[in-house]
Amino acid sequence: MNGAVSESPRPRASPRRPALQIAGVWKAYGPTQALRDLSLALRPGRVSALLGSNGSGKSTLIRILAGVEQADRGWLEIAGERYSADSVSPDVARAAGLHVVHQERSIFPQLCVAENLAIGTGFATGRGGRIRWGELNRRAAEVLERFEIAARPEQQLASLSPSGQTMVAIARALQHQEGARDGILILDEPTASLPVQEVDRLLAALRRYAAAGQTILFVTHRLPEVRAIADDVMVLRDGRLVGELTGPDLDEGEMVDLLVGTSTVQRAAAPAARAAAAPFLAVDHAAGGSARDVTMTAAPGEVVGLAGLLGSGRSSVLKLLCGAVPLRAGRITLDGRAFAPRHPSDAIRAGIAYIPEDRIGDAAFPAMDVTENASALVLSDYWRNGRLRHSEERRDARDVMGSFDVRAPSETAPFGALSGGNQQKLVLARSLRRGPKLLLLDEPTQGVDVGARAQLHGIIRDAVAAGAAAVIVSSDFDELEALCDRVVVLVGGAVGSELSGAELTAERVHRAAFAAGAGP
Amino acid sequence: MSTMTPAPVEAAPETRRGRSARSQLGALAEPYALVALLGVVVVFFSLWPETSETYPTVANIQAVVGNQSVLGIAALAALVPLAVGQFDLSVGAVLGLSSVFSASVMASGAPIPVAVLVGIGIGVAAGLVNGAIVTVLKVNSIIATLGTATVIAGIVTLKTEGGSIIEGIPLSLTDFGSGNTFGVPRTALVLAGVALAAYYVLEHTPFGRYLLSVGTNARAAHLVGLKVDRLLLASFVIAGGLAGAAGVLQVARGGGANPGVGESFTLPALAAAFLSAAAIKPGRYNVGGTLVAIFFLAALNSGLNLAGAEAYVSDWVNGVALIAGIALASALGRGRAAWARDEGPSEEERSQ
């Protein structure tokens, strides 16, 4: 077997032997230590839930187990076979019986169920390489029956329910296992995008597979699901295993304690209560995108945080406000006047600046230069007497680079040549050139280094001190604690709670996001 | 989130400096590589004994420059939709349609200005149809314009029944098409005017910048408040209008309208528009680069022609140029976008 470090004797038939043992795994990304001496074990035939917040290292671990990334140090042991964790490739992982299923990434909605099952593992072919449909469908029918999936082989995958599609993806991963005990099924947030009744169907199916002896590692954010399905719970924080719980009777409170840890950083004195300025922005029972019922306000000089788990609707709120997603229900007022943007240009005219989460995909013109990016929102200012004032435009771009510390070789360097932090400073500075009254920031410091992050916070604070209101979405709850006057916590598209003053700590935000994590 | 960034931000600038230092010379030479190549072609055919008698003569230069004017305007027509990231494969067909209808209007005795307006108007109408198919019906522009080009070819056949229109074209127009002013072909003056206008619109107006922004990143353009669909529609209308104008010029140059002439322009026009991203302003479709590309291909084809090469050789040249242009444009574009992708949000961040 490839990648095996040492040949161990065949596994003894001991039920206590772990199905998967991970020991001393380290992984760094540049200066960031994602996993620190991580060790854990999965017991065979059980469902283990892997919990962890953003940056806890759980995605890194899944990637290492999938062979997509290699660890710096450490080893894995699967069914008695030992592998060096720095040499596991996707092929080795598969051969060793690690089956990682990513929701939505590995299915082909346009193809039929039988094709989905055969893709990647081989089609039954006859002479001349033609697909033997009869054989293919017969095999698929067998697999569907074995995994108790209510579907026909020739049915188009898109016509299945979302949970059915996930089950097909699982069945594809597991179909060639000799017996249920051989492999480990790793599910990376399989329920993140499923409606609630679909979640139940999927969990029921997983319970059946586990009862048949399948070892399952289940990654999720939703604690009630963990309680419903997991036998064992492992919690990661800062790249380490910080706690293990064993069911039955898993306690959600205990899980949250482990997830959050005890906050050692005390909140600096709460900012002096601001004079209650009339809110500039008022959102009243708004719905649109994944937001179902959101009511919130933001006043000039105030920074309001929006927290929540993936899919809680936090980004949707910003998109509603900036005109990128239509308002389905409810009402928005700006400065006391009804506001219903139909296009981002309406929001920009109304004094709203939106900084999207995906800098490259949604905000930047990577092939254009720094100057052109810097003036994207104010270009008409340079259009005088029938021509664009290019030299003035470049001079102002240099000024922007100077005052916001955007480091680039020159103002004519392509935007793409800037580092992430400088790109983000430029995108933010670009919006501020219009003197916005409301800043909407989606993950403003994601993927930037510590120095740039502090600078970005400074830029936001300055804009707010100058009288703007700001709404910030961040999955980094420490950032929300540091930056915000109030934090609105969204749960399943609606406001779960609101924290301010001494209550506003990363830990409380964290608990609020999870505690109500009962799903939609 | 920032604690899990796989892209090591600190390390990146250093590799960047190293890379850019190595390619500094290349970056300086890049805008003028095609210009230099044009020079090499001209010098070669001027010195090569086979063609040194005929190639560097005033008559040949006038012929080459004059003949390229129609193609030049067609290439500028193709350039505008390319700037917004769309293909217009109907420029040749629209050119042919315009030349047939404007010639037939003139043949029936209408004054020249009316015929010019008919030609341009037909082009604008065709552009509106293309633009509407792309923006309203959301059909991929390659498919949309391939479809309209085919329909237009049918209209031309219906109108002409396969025959050329050569009778009744006013002499003043054909004189314009074949005459020179101070030794410069008059059609070339028209091309110069159109090119100047296109350069002005693309480089010196907010509208032009908006077109290029949409071509670079349509999602970001939408979020900075641009009306993307309107800009797409406008680009097809401009392309149609320019192709229509080229059609009228073709009547002047050729002294009539040949129903089969239009399609032969599409491929070289697109090839030149694509090659423009490899010259003058590398990585960006631009007017100067388009002209350089046109005359590079013309100088090469003319030389081969005078050397006695078979006609099919110029087909090879145009075909290879189209592919080379696209390959170069995407390679240069990749070089620029690669920086961006290196720094983009990782899977990790998005899945969190």
Boltz contact constraints between the chains, C-beta under 6 A:
constraints:
  - contact:
      token1: [A, 29]
      token2: [B, 6]
      max_distance: 6.0
  - contact:
      token1: [A, 30]
      token2: [B, 8]
      max_distance: 6.0
  - contact:
      token1: [A, 32]
      token2: [B, 3]
      max_distance: 6.0
  - contact:
      token1: [A, 34]
      token2: [B, 4]
      max_distance: 6.0
  - contact:
      token1: [A, 54]
      token2: [B, 1]
      max_distance: 6.0
  - contact:
      token1: [A, 54]
      token2: [B, 352]
      max_distance: 6.0
  - contact:
      token1: [A, 55]
      token2: [B, 3]
      max_distance: 6.0
  - contact:
      token1: [A, 55]
      token2: [B, 4]
      max_distance: 6.0
  - contact:
      token1: [A, 59]
      token2: [B, 348]
      max_distance: 6.0
  - contact:
      token1: [A, 59]
      token2: [B, 351]
      max_distance: 6.0
  - contact:
      token1: [A, 344]
      token2: [B, 223]
      max_distance: 6.0
  - contact:
      token1: [A, 344]
      token2: [B, 225]
      max_distance: 6.0
  - contact:
      token1: [A, 345]
      token2: [B, 225]
      max_distance: 6.0
  - contact:
      token1: [A, 348]
      token2: [B, 225]
      max_distance: 6.0
  - contact:
      token1: [A, 360]
      token2: [B, 340]
      max_distance: 6.0
  - contact:
      token1: [A, 360]
      token2: [B, 344]
      max_distance: 6.0
  - contact:
      token1: [A, 362]
      token2: [B, 219]
      max_distance: 6.0
  - contact:
      token1: [A, 362]
      token2: [B, 220]
      max_distance: 6.0
  - contact:
      token1: [A, 362]
      token2: [B, 223]
      max_distance: 6.0
  - contact:
      token1: [A, 363]
      token2: [B, 220]
      max_distance: 6.0
  - contact:
      token1: [A, 364]
      token2: [B, 220]
      max_distance: 6.0
  - contact:
      token1: [A, 365]
      token2: [B, 213]
      max_distance: 6.0
  - contact:
      token1: [A, 365]
      token2: [B, 216]
      max_distance: 6.0
  - contact:
      token1: [A, 365]
      token2: [B, 217]
      max_distance: 6.0
  - contact:
      token1: [A, 365]
      token2: [B, 220]
      max_distance: 6.0
  - contact:
      token1: [A, 366]
      token2: [B, 337]
      max_distance: 6.0
  - contact:
      token1: [A, 366]
      token2: [B, 340]
      max_distance: 6.0
  - contact:
      token1: [A, 367]
      token2: [B, 216]
      max_distance: 6.0
  - contact:
      token1: [A, 367]
      token2: [B, 336]
      max_distance: 6.0
  - contact:
      token1: [A, 367]
      token2: [B, 337]
      max_distance: 6.0
  - contact:
      token1: [A, 368]
      token2: [B, 216]
      max_distance: 6.0
  - contact:
      token1: [A, 376]
      token2: [B, 224]
      max_distance: 6.0
  - contact:
      token1: [A, 377]
      token2: [B, 224]
      max_distance: 6.0
  - contact:
      token1: [A, 379]
      token2: [B, 206]
      max_distance: 6.0
  - contact:
      token1: [A, 379]
      token2: [B, 209]
      max_distance: 6.0
  - contact:
      token1: [A, 380]
      token2: [B, 206]
      max_distance: 6.0
  - contact:
      token1: [A, 383]
      token2: [B, 206]
      max_distance: 6.0
  - contact:
      token1: [A, 387]
      token2: [B, 204]
      max_distance: 6.0
  - contact:
      token1: [A, 388]
      token2: [B, 204]
      max_distance: 6.0
  - contact:
      token1: [A, 414]
      token2: [B, 336]
      max_distance: 6.0
  - contact:
      token1: [A, 416]
      token2: [B, 336]
      max_distance: 6.0
  - contact:
      token1: [A, 416]
      token2: [B, 337]
      max_distance: 6.0
  - contact:
      token1: [A, 416]
      token2: [B, 339]
      max_distance: 6.0
  - contact:
      token1: [A, 416]
      token2: [B, 340]
      max_distance: 6.0
  - contact:
      token1: [A, 417]
      token2: [B, 339]
      max_distance: 6.0
  - contact:
      token1: [A, 419]
      token2: [B, 9]
      max_distance: 6.0
  - contact:
      token1: [A, 419]
      token2: [B, 12]
      max_distance: 6.0
  - contact:
      token1: [A, 420]
      token2: [B, 9]
      max_distance: 6.0
  - contact:
      token1: [A, 420]
      token2: [B, 343]
      max_distance: 6.0
  - contact:
      token1: [A, 445]
      token2: [B, 2]
      max_distance: 6.0
  - contact:
      token1: [A, 446]
      token2: [B, 1]
      max_distance: 6.0
  - contact:
      token1: [A, 446]
      token2: [B, 349]
      max_distance: 6.0
  - contact:
      token1: [A, 447]
      token2: [B, 5]
      max_distance: 6.0
  - contact:
      token1: [A, 447]
      token2: [B, 345]
      max_distance: 6.0
  - contact:
      token1: [A, 447]
      token2: [B, 349]
      max_distance: 6.0
  - contact:
      token1: [A, 449]
      token2: [B, 9]
      max_distance: 6.0
  - contact:
      token1: [A, 475]
      token2: [B, 1]
      max_distance: 6.0
  - contact:
      token1: [A, 475]
      token2: [B, 352]
      max_distance: 6.0
  - contact:
      token1: [A, 476]
      token2: [B, 1]
      max_distance: 6.0
